[in-house]
Amino acid sequence: MERNRLVQALDQLLEIDRFQDYAPNGLQVEGAQEVSSVVTAVTASLKVVEAAVERGADLLLVHHGYFWKGEDPRVIGPKQRRLRQLLKHEINLLAYHLPLDAHPELGNNALWGAAIGGSFEATLPSADLVSTGRVETPVTAAELSQQIAAGLGGRTPLLIEGHQRPIQRIGWCSGGAQDYIVQAAEAGMDAYLTGELSERSYHEAMEREICLFGCGHHATERFGVQALGGWITQQFGISCHFVDEDNPI
């Protein structure tokens, strides 16, 4: 398939123009014009790039690409090694960050919420990346922790138990969205789930009396790229292979 046609289809599907992001969405590194094999991954690390080379991929599709705001613009060190491999082997790099978090069907938040047993109701008006909903029946924090672990393939979340009440109303946002705990608490959520936590997150949870779950940045963002790879295969018949580099963060 012609690369630009595939990129255009994905850009339109994910509505990338709606987002002001921290890195460019869409094609980041130009490679071969024809695409017949795709590797997907959460992050375009050197290990993932080398896996794409080994599989003979024409395109690497990730959630975390390159060229983030504020990063060193020089092509040296790890950045040089990653780009050298991509350019040498003519592998296109395609990255979708916030658009892939937010997509209502293929997005990280939608699929992660379903995996942990949450029924989606709305996004927060004050933070539209945060999904809100309910678990089917009220649960304890320990029981919800078990549900989250099951939905993440066995990974147990870090729990900050800000209250002892039953939990039913939950808010969630994948990745490094720990500071949205403020909006979740103000919206009356019993619990807030995200990927990363900061030192300040503990105090916010305890003083706002909301249960907080740190579920892993990588673990909560494995869903979108896999679903997008499945969409590509279904729509265009292109082989897609997911590379899951184990990352405990």
Helices and strands as residue ranges (DSSP letters): H 3-14, G 16-18, E 26-29, E 37-43, H 46-54, E 59-64, H 77-88, E 92-95, H 98-102, H 108-115, E 118-124, E 127-139, H 141-151, E 158-160, E 167-173, G 178-180, H 181-186, E 191-194, H 199-208, E 211-214, H 217-220, H 223-236, E 239-242
